[in-house]
Amino acid sequence: MKRPQVENIGASTVASASREQLVYIIDVSKAAVPEALEILTDAVLNPKFAAWDAREAAAKLEEDIKSLADNPQSLLLEVGNPVACAVAKCCCCRLLLQSGGACSAARCAPGI
């Protein structure tokens, strides 16, 4: 979201993310709703990620994947999560294969 535009209409914004959802919130007065919707739409349809931010997120994800190997209970929860196995070559399936197991989830791509 473009900070000057948000500030010009007296809005405040919040964004948060998890594996299952991405939430953008913009809080404005009733009079500024059309401008707020335009800003929010632009943020959703044309996201801009800073290179440093993407590198930090990738490093965190790699650490999370490595920690799964040390925690079988967490690995089991991840394999049972439809979102975790929705993408081919998901981290859980790779870890299972590396340890000699196999992902039997129908939602996983064959040959992982």
C-alpha positions as CSV (number, residue, x, y, z in Angstrom):
1,M,0.0,0.0,0.0
2,K,1.3,3.4,-0.8
3,R,1.9,5.2,2.4
4,P,1.3,8.8,1.2
5,Q,-2.1,7.8,-0.3
6,V,-3.1,6.1,2.9
7,E,-2.1,9.0,5.0
8,N,-3.8,11.5,2.7
9,I,-7.2,10.0,3.3
10,G,-6.6,9.6,7.0
11,A,-6.5,5.9,6.9
12,S,-4.7,3.3,8.9
13,T,-3.7,-0.1,7.6
14,V,-2.8,-3.5,8.9
15,A,-1.6,-6.6,7.0
16,S,-1.0,-10.0,8.4
17,A,-0.4,-13.5,7.0
18,S,-0.4,-17.1,7.9
19,R,-0.2,-20.2,5.8
20,E,-3.9,-20.3,5.3
21,Q,-4.7,-16.6,4.9
22,L,-3.5,-13.2,4.0
23,V,-5.4,-10.3,5.5
24,Y,-5.3,-6.6,4.5
25,I,-7.3,-4.1,6.6
26,I,-7.8,-0.5,5.9
27,D,-9.6,1.6,8.5
28,V,-11.1,4.9,7.1
29,S,-14.0,7.3,7.6
30,K,-17.1,6.6,5.5
31,A,-16.3,9.5,3.2
32,A,-13.0,8.0,2.2
33,V,-14.3,4.5,1.5
34,P,-14.0,4.8,-2.4
35,E,-10.4,5.9,-2.2
36,A,-9.6,3.2,0.4
37,L,-11.1,0.5,-1.8
38,E,-8.9,1.7,-4.7
39,I,-5.8,1.6,-2.5
40,L,-6.8,-1.8,-1.1
41,T,-7.6,-3.2,-4.5
42,D,-4.2,-2.1,-5.8
43,A,-2.4,-3.7,-2.9
44,V,-4.2,-7.0,-3.5
45,L,-4.0,-7.1,-7.3
46,N,-0.5,-5.6,-7.7
47,P,1.5,-6.6,-4.6
48,K,5.1,-5.3,-4.3
49,F,7.5,-7.3,-2.2
50,A,10.9,-5.8,-1.3
51,A,13.8,-8.1,-2.2
52,W,15.1,-8.0,1.4
53,D,11.7,-9.0,2.7
54,A,11.5,-12.0,0.4
55,R,15.0,-13.1,1.4
56,E,14.0,-12.9,5.1
57,A,10.8,-14.9,4.5
58,A,12.7,-17.5,2.5
59,A,15.3,-17.9,5.3
60,K,12.6,-18.3,7.9
61,L,10.8,-20.9,5.8
62,E,14.0,-22.9,5.4
63,E,14.6,-22.8,9.2
64,D,11.0,-24.0,9.7
65,I,11.5,-26.8,7.3
66,K,14.7,-28.0,9.0
67,S,13.0,-27.8,12.4
68,L,10.3,-30.2,11.2
69,A,12.9,-32.9,10.8
70,D,13.7,-32.6,14.5
71,N,10.1,-32.8,15.7
72,P,8.1,-35.8,14.4
73,Q,4.9,-34.6,16.1
74,S,5.0,-31.3,14.1
75,L,5.9,-33.2,11.0
76,L,2.8,-35.4,11.4
77,L,0.6,-32.4,11.9
78,E,2.0,-30.8,8.7
79,V,1.5,-33.9,6.6
80,G,-2.1,-34.0,7.8
81,N,-2.7,-30.4,6.8
82,P,-4.3,-30.0,3.4
83,V,-2.6,-26.7,2.8
84,A,0.9,-28.1,3.6
85,C,0.5,-30.9,1.0
86,A,-1.4,-28.9,-1.6
87,V,1.7,-27.9,-3.5
88,A,3.9,-30.4,-5.3
89,K,7.2,-31.2,-3.6
90,C,5.9,-29.7,-0.3
91,C,8.4,-29.7,2.6
92,C,6.6,-32.4,4.5
93,C,6.7,-34.8,1.6
94,R,10.4,-34.1,1.0
95,L,11.2,-34.8,4.7
96,L,9.2,-38.0,4.6
97,L,11.0,-39.2,1.5
98,Q,14.4,-38.3,2.9
99,S,13.6,-40.4,6.0
100,G,12.5,-43.4,3.8
101,G,8.8,-42.7,4.2
102,A,6.2,-41.9,1.6
103,C,3.4,-39.3,1.4
104,S,0.2,-41.2,0.8
105,A,-2.0,-38.1,0.6
106,A,-4.0,-38.1,-2.6
107,R,-3.6,-34.3,-2.9
108,C,0.2,-34.6,-3.3
109,A,1.7,-34.8,-6.8
110,P,2.9,-38.2,-7.9
111,G,6.6,-38.8,-7.9
112,I,7.4,-36.5,-5.0
